[in-house]
């Protein structure tokens, strides 16, 4: 949970900034799943609180919600085959495929596992 504050701070800075940035739709659903989960947070956020947070950051003019397009499936399957992605790694693979489809070359994460997907730049929450 120590990274929670750092993540809120960095996402808030993106939302308040003028540089374009993208929020993968899969991260929206995962955020909603985690922050409303009773086994993760005590107390968990309500659906309304979580939805209001997402609506607030996606209302920023600099934000784009990245959604799968026509190239997504081929990119995802290609990454899965190339890297033998299975199980929980498939979540990371779908983020990487979406980033490739949208030309996103930087990802904000604390998950070193994204290195395997060759995203040119990974920014850590510790920076």
Secondary structure, DSSP 4 states (H G I P E B T S, - for coil): -HHHHHHHHHHHHHHHSSS-EEEEHHHHHHHHHHHT-TTTSSSPPPHHHHHHHHHHHHTSTTEEEE---TTHHHHHHHHHHHHT--TTHHHHHHHHHHHHHHT--EEE-S-GGGGGGT-SEEE-TT-
